Amino acid sequence: YPTRTTATTIQLQPKELPDTAYPLEDLWNARTNYVGDNSAVGELIGLLPVPIGLQYDHFELKTSSQPYKVEIVYSVSAKYLAEYDRDSSTAANTLRTNALFLLALIENADEIQATLTDGSQEIDLTYNREWADHTVGGKVRDYGNSLEKLQGLMSTNYNP
């Protein structure tokens, strides 16, 4: 006998990611000297958590001249886009932490840019090495020298 059913949509709400969502040992093993090593940079990006409300789309590498930059593009709804469109946005803390990790683990990276787009609007959040050094109170590259030092990035406090 045929059965009639109605389709429903279930919207899953992502949960806040704990600090342990950063696989530190895997990140450490994936470190690279060059922004131009697209497979290594892609592996690092793949290990980082995607912030709530965003969906990873792709990344681009700017290597023809300095500053050497990694751009990570995320798709986002207009609702979430508004949450990131403020300098002091706490919603961007995961993006900031991701940038610190990338600047520590990609030796010659000068900038990390997160581009958020809803298809009609775009927000670019750029984190450079000077910002990272100020944020950690020293050279962020030093955190990429050992797994033990890399673990210290998790205790970084932000002053947006």
Salt bridges, closest charged atoms under 4 A:
ASP57 OD2 - HIS58 ND1 2.45
GLU60 OE2 - HIS58 NE2 3.23
GLU60 OE1 - LYS62 NZ 3.05
GLU71 OE1 - LYS62 NZ 3.69
GLU107 OE2 - ARG141 NE 3.80
